[in-house]
């Protein structure tokens, strides 16, 4: 159960995690899209960028995602 809890934020809608967002896209997908846009659509590089989020606690995922996606 701890493993599922660790990545729960990744599976929530952006609007459920961040008060500044009205986007229904899951945080995981928003991060994926962000990295793909910044990696010139390099899927392998994006996979590498996403791996670190799988090992983060929920509060850390939210904090890191906000740094990348807000704005």
Secondary structure, DSSP 8 states (H G I E B T S, - for coil): -HHHHHTHHHHSBHHHH-TT----SBHHHHHHHHHHHHTTT-HHHHHHHHHHHHTS-HHHHHHHHHHHH--
